[in-house]
């Protein structure tokens, strides 16, 4: 318990990850919303990101966007200025590979390591320390990060150098986002033809349509209750990053583009803070009264 780990961002994913790290290491955390510390287990509260950096040689980030990550690290007075040389930043957020590479190059000048280590598995996976973690890092930084990442996930795979973790995560969410879309579309068609959503789920879950996304979607659609976990806002952001990466790579991703527009439409309906299966309501509102 002698190692001190910093943690910035204690939201839906960050809080349970920080609590799991605290079972093995001393953890000092900071979040701009003081309420995030209410009832938190094992995580000591710091009054600023700079205070965290002053106490820790390893700092984890779980933040809402690539722009926020870049600012927290590279803005004047950010981690690039406040961490000691030889420190390591583990960015658990989902971001843009190009931003990850920019950050890595900038902090390397001060001999600070950086790894993009986005996670998949949702809030339940974070609470159970059962996340899939995709790592973009040098081999040395990967080995250094492994004890901390192993406290958070059941799968920790180095995808390649810095940026590769976010490439893997964006592909993961391309598959997940498209799947949410076709499930909502299919279940709407079934309901219009008189099928009960839970009966449909029982009928197809043992076939090739079975998936974790189906397991999450079917009960939520049947109950028309969409409590986060992951949100429509999160998925829209990640699919927008996938489209940016595709444009930078001159790659065509039409199915992802269509799924992204579905999540944008759900945001326009005011459902951004709900869980991803709430996109079903785009079809449900088309039902005959």
ZAMARGU-4260 file (C-alpha; in steps of 0.2 Angstrom, whole numbers, plus 5000, padded with zeros to 4 digits):
<rodrens>
0) 5000/5000/5000 | 5015/5012/4999 | 5013/5017/4981 | 5002/5033/4979 | 4991/5034/4963
5) 4983/5050/4957 | 4965/5049/4950 | 4957/5064/4940 | 4939/5062/4936 | 4927/5052/4947
10) 4911/5050/4936 | 4901/5035/4931 | 4917/5025/4926 | 4931/5035/4936 | 4923/5033/4953
15) 4922/5014/4954 | 4939/5012/4945 | 4947/5024/4959 | 4939/5013/4972 | 4946/4997/4965
20) 4963/5005/4964 | 4962/5010/4982 | 4960/4992/4987 | 4978/4989/4982 | 4986/5007/4982
25) 4985/5023/4991 | 4974/5034/4980 | 4973/5053/4980 | 4959/5059/4969 | 4951/5076/4962
30) 4935/5080/4953 | 4929/5097/4949 | 4912/5092/4956 | 4914/5090/4975 | 4898/5079/4976
35) 4908/5065/4968 | 4917/5062/4984 | 4900/5058/4994 | 4902/5041/5000 | 4917/5036/4990
40) 4927/5022/4997 | 4946/5023/5000 | 4950/5038/4990 | 4958/5053/4998 | 4952/5070/4992
45) 4964/5083/4985 | 4959/5101/4981 | 4966/5102/4964 | 4974/5092/4950 | 4991/5100/4954
50) 4989/5094/4972 | 4987/5076/4965 | 5002/5078/4954 | 5013/5084/4968 | 5009/5068/4978
55) 5010/5055/4964 | 5021/5048/4951 | 5007/5039/4942 | 4991/5048/4938 | 4976/5041/4930
60) 4963/5051/4920 | 4945/5047/4917 | 4938/5063/4909 | 4924/5067/4897 | 4933/5071/4881
65) 4949/5072/4872 | 4949/5091/4873 | 4948/5091/4892 | 4961/5078/4893 | 4973/5088/4882
70) 4969/5104/4893 | 4972/5095/4909 | 4989/5089/4904 | 4996/5102/4892 | 4988/5119/4897
75) 4999/5130/4908 | 5000/5123/4925 | 4994/5107/4919 | 5001/5090/4923 | 5015/5093/4910
80) 5021/5107/4923 | 5017/5099/4939 | 5022/5081/4938 | 5039/5076/4942 | 5051/5069/4929
85) 5049/5050/4927 | 5031/5051/4931 | 5018/5041/4921 | 5000/5047/4915 | 4987/5033/4912
90) 4973/5040/4901 | 4958/5029/4904 | 4947/5041/4894 | 4941/5037/4876 | 4949/5050/4865
95) 4957/5053/4848 | 4973/5044/4843 | 4980/5060/4836 | 4978/5069/4852 | 4985/5055/4862
100) 5001/5055/4851 | 5002/5074/4853 | 5001/5073/4872 | 5014/5059/4872 | 5026/5069/4862
105) 5024/5084/4872 | 5026/5076/4889 | 5041/5065/4883 | 5051/5081/4883 | 5050/5082/4902
110) 5053/5063/4903 | 5035/5059/4908 | 5027/5043/4901 | 5010/5043/4893 | 4998/5028/4889
115) 4981/5029/4881 | 4972/5015/4890 | 4953/5016/4886 | 4941/5004/4894 | 4926/4994/4889
120) 4913/4986/4900 | 4902/5000/4907 | 4899/5004/4924 | 4895/4986/4929 | 4913/4981/4923
125) 4921/4996/4932 | 4913/4991/4948 | 4918/4972/4946 | 4935/4977/4941 | 4931/4966/4925
130) 4935/4979/4912 | 4943/4976/4895 | 4958/4988/4894 | 4966/4992/4877 | 4983/4999/4879
135) 4993/5011/4868 | 5010/5013/4875 | 5029/5009/4874 | 5033/4991/4880 | 5042/4999/4895
140) 5027/5010/4900 | 5015/4995/4897 | 5024/4985/4909 | 5025/4999/4922 | 5006/5002/4920
145) 5001/4983/4921 | 5000/4982/4940 | 4988/4997/4941 | 4978/4992/4925 | 4976/4974/4932
150) 4967/4981/4947 | 4954/4988/4935 | 4951/4975/4922 | 4951/4956/4918 | 4959/4959/4901
155) 4973/4971/4898 | 4980/4970/4881 | 4994/4981/4873 | 4987/4985/4856 | 5003/4994/4850
160) 5012/5011/4853 | 5003/5027/4859 | 4987/5030/4850 | 4983/5011/4847 | 4973/5009/4863
165) 4961/5023/4857 | 4960/5015/4839 | 4955/4999/4847 | 4942/5007/4858 | 4935/5017/4844
170) 4933/5001/4833 | 4925/4993/4849 | 4912/5007/4850 | 4909/5007/4831 | 4903/4989/4833
175) 4893/4992/4849 | 4885/5008/4842 | 4879/5000/4826 | 4873/4985/4836 | 4863/4996/4848
180) 4855/5004/4832 | 4850/4988/4823 | 4843/4981/4839 | 4832/4996/4842 | 4827/4995/4824
185) 4823/4976/4824 | 4814/4977/4841 | 4803/4991/4834 | 4798/4980/4819 | 4794/4966/4830
190) 4783/4976/4842 | 4774/4983/4827 | 4770/4965/4822 | 4764/4960/4839 | 4779/4952/4847
195) 4783/4955/4866 | 4801/4962/4867 | 4806/4949/4881 | 4799/4935/4871 | 4809/4940/4856
200) 4824/4942/4867 | 4822/4924/4874 | 4819/4918/4856 | 4835/4925/4849 | 4848/4927/4863
205) 4854/4909/4860 | 4858/4912/4842 | 4870/4923/4833 | 4861/4938/4838 | 4866/4935/4856
210) 4878/4948/4863 | 4881/4959/4878 | 4873/4973/4869 | 4857/4963/4867 | 4858/4958/4885
215) 4858/4976/4890 | 4845/4982/4877 | 4831/4970/4878 | 4826/4972/4896 | 4828/4991/4895
220) 4817/4992/4879 | 4804/4980/4887 | 4803/4991/4902 | 4805/5008/4893 | 4818/5012/4906
225) 4835/5019/4902 | 4846/5021/4917 | 4864/5025/4914 | 4878/5016/4914 | 4884/5022/4898
230) 4874/5036/4890 | 4869/5042/4873 | 4880/5057/4875 | 4895/5046/4878 | 4891/5035/4863
235) 4888/5050/4851 | 4905/5057/4856 | 4914/5041/4853 | 4906/5038/4836 | 4911/5056/4831
240) 4929/5052/4836 | 4928/5036/4825 | 4922/5047/4811 | 4936/5059/4813 | 4949/5045/4814
245) 4941/5038/4798 | 4942/5055/4789 | 4960/5057/4794 | 4964/5039/4788 | 4954/5041/4772
250) 4943/5026/4777 | 4924/5024/4773 | 4913/5019/4788 | 4895/5021/4782 | 4887/5010/4795
255) 4896/5019/4809 | 4891/5036/4801 | 4872/5030/4801 | 4873/5024/4819 | 4881/5041/4824
260) 4867/5051/4816 | 4854/5040/4826 | 4863/5045/4842 | 4863/5063/4837 | 4844/5062/4834
265) 4842/5054/4851 | 4851/5069/4859 | 4840/5081/4849 | 4825/5072/4857 | 4832/5076/4874
270) 4838/5059/4879 | 4857/5061/4879 | 4859/5058/4898 | 4849/5041/4896 | 4857/5024/4892
275) 4861/5019/4874 | 4845/5008/4872 | 4835/5024/4873 | 4838/5026/4855 | 4823/5014/4853
280) 4812/5029/4857 | 4816/5036/4840 | 4806/5021/4832 | 4794/5020/4846 | 4787/5038/4843
285) 4783/5032/4825 | 4771/5019/4832 | 4753/5021/4828 | 4743/5028/4843
</rodrens>
